[in-house]
Amino acid sequence: MNRPTVRIIVLEPSDWNQGNLFGEILSDRGGEKLKVKLTQSIKGGMFSSDILILTPFIKNETFKPLQQYYSVSINGSIINEQTNEQEFVIIGNVTYD
């Protein structure tokens, strides 16, 4: 089964030096939350992970504009799948790749 792939352009932190992020959508929680498996791990302050949870940056926005190939502003948190601990790491924009 082919999963949609996305490109994430990181806007913050301003000292981000890892370039754009790429991954595939693992799950979509009713257009309100995306779980993305990245092609590379991100190192946070407490742990590293290749699983990123995306939520819309703007309150009450959804990921429905992605279906029309528009970008959506996001908050991104890595998740430790063993402990379910989340750590906020980025603000950016996501589009289908």
Secondary structure as UniProt FT lines:
FT   STRAND          5..12
FT   TURN            14..15
FT   STRAND          21..28
FT   TURN            30..31
FT   STRAND          34..43
FT   STRAND          48..56
FT   TURN            59..60
FT   HELIX           64..68
FT   STRAND          72..80
FT   TURN            81..84
FT   STRAND          85..96
//
